[in-house]
């Protein structure tokens, strides 16, 4: 069910709902636009929206122009630390913003840049926080991965190594064992690294299963042994990290388009949202027994890149809105807010 839509000011490639109370209504959307010519440039923006499907509200309240952004990620909820937004830039910078009330008073919110640091001469392609928000992993276009420390408005590169042969599109912390980082690349390899060793020790590497580049990696928030990968080869794969030689599902799930982004449902185990590039978006139920597509969403006319679930109150009054989704597509610059029609909420 469609709730609302709008067109962004550039090619849309990432959307992220804030995980922090009371800001579950805040949606960040990023753009990346290549300006070709004699002096090519990569421009971008971050837009913040107020999203409340219960009352049909979808309002842009803040926008800032940036360089081109490949990825952005809200910080996880840790104690009384407020929400922060990490941004992976095309110019090799890692930037971190804080979500704050505007200086002119009132209830309006804006982003304040906390820190900005050039960490590489290559482009920053992906970003992830460790569970305690003390470190950030960054995947780079030369196949390297950087792990930086973050503390009191300062970031420092603590480790950087050549992890893959080509562009590194996924660099994700293990939320249950944060000393581990998983990486995926255009070289078709899926790897795990132990940060306790320097340079980081290769725990495992699988180069046989993915037939094309690895685009995304998402650890299960509930099962410490399960994670999911998405690939240009159009397959969503469930892995048991205790036996990494092959996926749990021999055939996995073919989604009909390159699986660029996957997000676990915030409340329903085994349900994921996938951005499938040339084939729209899909809600998938996947476990150790089988995987099945519950629903597809094809209201976008361009590459499906950004996707996320909105967190929210699970009271009976708003339970029907507990699976609100934001999706965005690249060349048509479209941002959509919608609610899946499949029976996800019945599983709550």
Secondary structure, DSSP 8 states (H G I E B T S, - for coil): -EEEEEE-SS-EEEEEE--STT-TTEEEEEEEEEE-STT-EEEEEEEEEEEETTTTEEEEEEEEEEE-EEEEEE----TT---EEEEEETTSEEEEEEEEE-TT-SS-EEEEEEEEEE--SS-EEEEEE-TTSSEEEEEETTSEEEEEEEETTEEEEEEEEE--SS-EEEEEE-SSSTTEEEEEETTS-EEEEETTSSS-EEEEEE-SS-SS-EEEEEE-SS-TTEEEEEETTSEEEEEETTSTTS-SSSS-EE-SS---EEEE-SSSTTEEEEE-BTT-EEEEEE-SS-EEEEEEE---SS-EEEEEE-----SGGGGGGTTEEEEEESTT-EEEEEE--STTGGG-
